[in-house]
Amino acid sequence: MSKCSREDRFVGVDFHTETTVVTRLRADGSRVGKTEYYAWTKEGLARLRESCGARDHVAVEATYHWALFADAFEEFEGELVLAHPLKNRLIAESRNKNDKVDSRVLADLLRTGFLARAWIAPKEVREARELLRYRASLVRIQTSLKNRVRVLLAKAGAQVQASDLFSPTGLRELRALELGTLRGLIVDNALGVAERLRAQLAETEEEIRRRVEMSAQAQLVDSIKGFGPLGALTVVSEIGEIGRFSRAGKLVSYAGLAPTTRASAGIVRHGPITKQGSPWLRWILMEAVQHGVNAYPQLRGLYRRVAANEGNRKNAGRVAVARRLLVAIYHMLKRNEPFRPERIGKAVPHARTKA
């Protein structure tokens, strides 16, 4: 935060699905007026936005619907601060907890410089994440539906040869089965839903491909075998601005792929990975590991060395490869160049890391 003057105000915002509670403080900690309440609507947030000026520093909590707040404060002349959800535990653990107290504490922490901040993703990044989350939800629904159909087939003693129940071949086989009146009705309804899901997934994946074509950084990640448009857009949307990571190790920590470390009496021990940070980035990297091991000898050698050092623990090898891929992606995006597997180092990173 830049140096503040006596004219600056610090605004703490505690918002819920219906009401937004606002406390304003001066630089000396004195309150500006009374606690204010705004409706949690576009109109209410617009009024709140109009009440804030260029000398205001506004702090909000990172709840699931903070993006609407960020949209309302787009091109705000002052400073918008997103409170880090894990590092600011004072509010969550406070015994004297209510909306007025929460908004006051946010404003006070911001005023004193003790508020831990989270990165505010720009609108295009938030949209890409929303698109990817939506696709993931469609896949979950599709998987649940497939499992339900498999249960019905098992109860009826019926089988299909297609590996994918909802592929064109699988749908034809399912429709040709004699499952009885009730089960036949349920399966027919499920297949109607499945066809709609396939269409929605196709539309969503086409939009993902379009966004990758418009993103130079996503195309760089797509140059690595095993990622594809889905993986490429997931990586760049979860990372956001690569410049916010001063070194590759911080990006590794952000993905939750760094090992836990304990030091005592001069002895350093590495434990399991932290799994803190972006679960989506960690997931897509782990998904890309097998493709990377098959495609690049350097990664295959790393996988085998780490797995052997860890007592033939394959998951440790997968984590090491995922970490190495992320380090390579960091330097690719920093240098604006495609993936070059020959640059992968021979050293084994964190060889004692447990998965």
Number of C-alpha atoms within 10 A of each C-alpha: 8 5 5 13 10 9 9 19 28 27 29 29 26 24 23 14 9 9 15 20 21 26 27 26 22 19 16 12 14 11 16 13 9 9 14 13 17 17 18 18 15 13 12 16 20 17 14 20 16 12 9 19 15 11 16 22 24 25 26 23 23 17 14 7 12 14 17 14 19 20 15 18 20 13 10 16 13 16 20 19 23 20 22 17 14 12 11 17 11 12 17 11 9 11 8 8 11 11 18 17 17 24 25 24 20 28 29 25 18 24 23 12 10 11 20 16 18 15 12 16 17 14 13 12 18 16 14 20 19 13 18 22 14 14 20 13 12 17 15 12 15 20 14 12 19 18 13 15 20 17 12 17 19 11 11 15 9 13 12 17 10 15 9 12 21 22 14 11 14 16 19 14 16 23 13 10 15 11 19 9 8 9 16 18 12 14 21 16 11 18 20 11 15 21 16 12 17 16 12 14 18 13 12 17 17 13 15 22 17 12 17 25 14 11 14 15 23 24 19 19 28 21 16 23 16 21 21 18 22 17 25 24 28 27 24 25 23 21 20 18 15 17 11 11 16 9 14 19 16 14 22 23 19 21 25 20 29 24 21 16 13 10 9 7 5 6 7 10 13 16 16 15 19 16 17 14 17 15 15 18 23 23 15 18 27 20 16 20 26 17 16 22 20 13 15 15 13 18 27 19 16 24 24 19 17 26 20 15 14 18 9 13 15 15 16 26 29 26 26 28 29 26 27 22 22 22 18 22 25 22 16 17 20 16 9 13 15 18 20 11 16 10 9 16 13 11 9 17 14 16 18 16 22 18 19
